[in-house]
Amino acid sequence: MRILHFMNAPFSIDELKSGGEGIHSSGGWMAALLGRMLKDTGHSFACVSFGKTEKVLASHDNRIDCFIMPGNLFDRTSDHTLHAYRDLAGQWRPDLVHIHGTEAAYGLLTARGMVKCPALISLQGLMGPYSSWYHYFGNNSILEIVRMHRCVEILSMRGHWTGFLRAGNIAQREKEIITGNRFFMGRTAWDRAYIRALNPSAAYYHGGELMRDAFWQERWSIGRARRRRIIFTNAGGYPRKGTETLLEAVKLLQPDFPDIQVGIAGSISRRSGYGRYVRRRIADLGHTAIELGQLSAADMAKEMVKSHVFVSPSYIDNSPNAVCEAQLVGMPVISTYTGGVPSLVEHRRTGLFFPTGDAPMLAARLREIFDDDDLAVQLGGNAHTVAVRRHNPDSIVRETLTAYENVLGNCA
């Protein structure tokens, strides 16, 4: 088969062949899947993404072609931009198109009949529920939301207030993508429910996500971990990630655990209003919070096994990869009960839940882990067992290839 992948992040051929091991940004699971299928099958693949370029950047090697196209398909997309992607697909002549995510405009190509070959859309996040006021901003007050912006951002229509309005527009486009396509692949009860609600006649296939090798090679143990060190990722990205909730919970615990520490992975802007807002909240904790910056898979896995617990305080998420990675290395996870996370975590068996935005309850869950080594070890061990089965590479490649065959068979 010839399979054309549309992705939200650009990858080099070397990154794909390595299974995404050296990638410091998001999307490593997509590179891991494509890299594995290159090894395990005889199919030919192309990877198409967009980036900051004025012309098409193309690279080729044996059975894999990579294209980086001009434009940003997260923003409003002109017909001219979509036509460029249509023309590329026509020139490459795939048997099947695999579109990763509904956030970008790729799905319009098949929803509007611009690309005629069958398409399978893998679900990542879902902008419909992500774009609601509470999910986007959490329980922050209007005053706090204003504090997340610099004056120049408000005047120039930038920052998260504009991002919230943009998210609503993307959600409308996503609805057209979901109602206009036939075949979807997801991994949680939550994303399946949303597809069924918007498109009852759609075919839904289960497909897990590959974890990069680094998370298979590291293994957490209570003896290796630094006591009362929390690991967290994506602090400076979006308010929906719940950074403020975690920092508030840590502040509540400081009097009883003066050595508590938070390792924050991911970039935090020094220029944006929200980045500065998060930095002020971090500064309130003194030396308790440590910025780790953007990490490769290997570095992130090492930081995980050095930590006592992983926390995911998001207001909404489908299947956060960082949770899956933490489970795979075998560490205890505390998460909000939201979106698709209940398909990943079972309360008091493979992790602990707390209500979204509830800092006192998160502090209570952290205290349980800090005070009970047996509980931490049990949760981490059970999570590892489940994650090994869930992310088995052979099973995931088999699920994906079976979905391809079914899609092609149903379109014959």
Buried (B, 14 or more C-beta within 10 A) or exposed (E): BBBBBBBBBBBBBEBBBBBBBBBBEBBBBBBBBBBBBBEEBEBBBBBBBBEEEEEEBEEEEEBBBBBBBBBBBBEEBEEEBBEBBBEBBEEBEBBBBBBBBBBBBBBBBBBBEBBEBBBBBBBBBBBBBBBBEBBBBBBBEEEBBBBBBBEEBBEEEBBBBBBBEBBBEBBEBBBBBBEBBBBBBBBBEBBBEBBEEBBEEBBBBEBBBBBBBBBBEBBBEBEEBEEBBBBBBBBBBBBBBBBBBBBBBBBBBBEEBEEBBBBBBBBBEEEBBBBBBBBEBBEEBEEBBEBBEBBBBBBBBBBBBBBBBBBBBBBBBBBBBBBBBBBBBBBBBBBBEBBBBBBBBBEEEBBBBBEBBBBEBBBBBBBBBBEEBEBBBBBBBBBBEBBBEBBBBEEBBEBBBEBBEBBBEEEE
